[in-house]
Amino acid sequence: MRCTSCSAGYYSGAGAGRCTACPLGTYSNASGATTCTACPTNREGDVTATSLTGSVGSTAAAQCVCAAAAPRADFPFGYYGRAGEPCYYCQNDRAWHGGY
């Protein structure tokens, strides 16, 4: 048996013996990854939230998009931002799109 590197979008820990797709909210942009990179976190508002990927096995930060935050009293309008970049809190129900 010979070893091969995992493709981009997958990772394998030392001695794991198989490749696993990067989970939602993470990506791997190079072959041979031992971990996946987390999508960017929000810049303001709920800074513990991260942007998400549309599927497992993502290969680039550009596949990370702002998560639709569950409305709550202090962050009722959600988030906006370019794919692959941190998300910003919408100050009102009309998000500033600035070319997005």
C-alpha positions as CSV (number, residue, x, y, z in Angstrom):
1,M,0.0,0.0,0.0
2,R,1.3,3.4,-0.8
3,C,0.4,6.8,0.7
4,T,-1.2,9.5,-1.4
5,S,-2.1,13.1,-0.5
6,C,-5.6,14.1,0.1
7,S,-7.0,16.5,-2.6
8,A,-8.0,20.1,-1.9
9,G,-11.2,20.1,0.1
10,Y,-10.2,17.1,2.1
11,Y,-7.9,16.4,5.0
12,S,-6.3,13.5,6.9
13,G,-4.8,13.5,10.3
14,A,-1.6,11.7,11.0
15,G,-2.1,7.9,10.8
16,A,-5.8,8.3,9.8
17,G,-5.4,6.3,6.6
18,R,-8.2,8.0,4.7
19,C,-9.3,11.4,3.5
20,T,-12.2,13.2,5.0
21,A,-14.1,16.1,3.4
22,C,-13.8,19.4,5.1
23,P,-17.0,20.0,7.1
24,L,-19.4,22.9,6.6
25,G,-17.8,26.2,7.5
26,T,-14.3,25.1,6.6
27,Y,-12.1,24.6,3.5
28,S,-8.8,23.3,2.4
29,N,-7.2,24.9,-0.6
30,A,-4.2,22.6,-1.0
31,S,-3.6,18.9,-1.3
32,G,-2.0,17.1,1.6
33,A,-3.9,19.1,4.3
34,T,-3.9,17.7,7.8
35,T,-6.6,20.1,9.0
36,C,-9.2,22.4,7.4
37,T,-9.3,26.2,7.7
38,A,-12.3,27.8,9.3
39,C,-14.3,30.4,7.4
40,P,-13.9,34.0,8.6
41,T,-15.8,35.1,11.7
42,N,-18.1,38.0,11.7
43,R,-16.5,41.4,12.2
44,E,-19.2,42.9,14.3
45,G,-22.4,41.9,16.0
46,D,-22.2,38.2,16.9
47,V,-18.4,37.8,16.5
48,T,-18.6,34.1,17.5
49,A,-20.5,33.3,14.3
50,T,-18.6,32.3,11.2
51,S,-19.5,32.4,7.6
52,L,-20.5,29.0,6.1
53,T,-19.8,27.0,3.0
54,G,-22.6,25.6,0.9
55,S,-21.3,22.0,1.0
56,V,-18.7,19.9,2.6
57,G,-15.3,19.6,0.7
58,S,-14.9,23.3,0.0
59,T,-11.6,24.3,-1.6
60,A,-11.4,28.0,-1.1
61,A,-12.2,30.9,1.2
62,A,-14.3,32.4,-1.6
63,Q,-16.8,29.6,-1.0
64,C,-17.5,31.0,2.5
65,V,-20.6,33.2,2.6
66,C,-22.2,35.2,5.4
67,A,-24.4,33.1,7.5
68,A,-28.0,34.1,7.8
69,A,-28.0,34.9,11.5
70,A,-31.1,34.0,13.5
71,P,-32.9,37.3,14.3
72,R,-32.6,38.3,17.9
73,A,-33.2,41.6,19.8
74,D,-29.7,42.9,19.5
75,F,-28.9,41.6,15.9
76,P,-32.3,41.6,14.1
77,F,-31.1,42.3,10.5
78,G,-28.5,39.7,9.8
79,Y,-25.1,40.1,8.1
80,Y,-23.6,41.1,4.7
81,G,-20.2,40.8,3.1
82,R,-18.2,39.5,0.1
83,A,-17.7,35.8,-0.2
84,G,-14.5,34.7,1.6
85,E,-14.3,37.9,3.8
86,P,-15.6,38.6,7.3
87,C,-19.2,39.5,7.6
88,Y,-20.6,42.8,8.9
89,Y,-23.7,43.4,10.9
90,C,-26.6,45.2,9.1
91,Q,-27.6,48.3,11.0
92,N,-31.1,48.3,9.5
93,D,-33.3,46.3,7.3
94,R,-31.7,47.8,4.2
95,A,-28.2,46.3,4.0
96,W,-25.6,48.5,2.4
97,H,-24.5,46.4,-0.6
98,G,-21.6,48.6,-1.8
99,G,-21.2,46.6,-5.0
100,Y,-22.0,43.2,-3.5
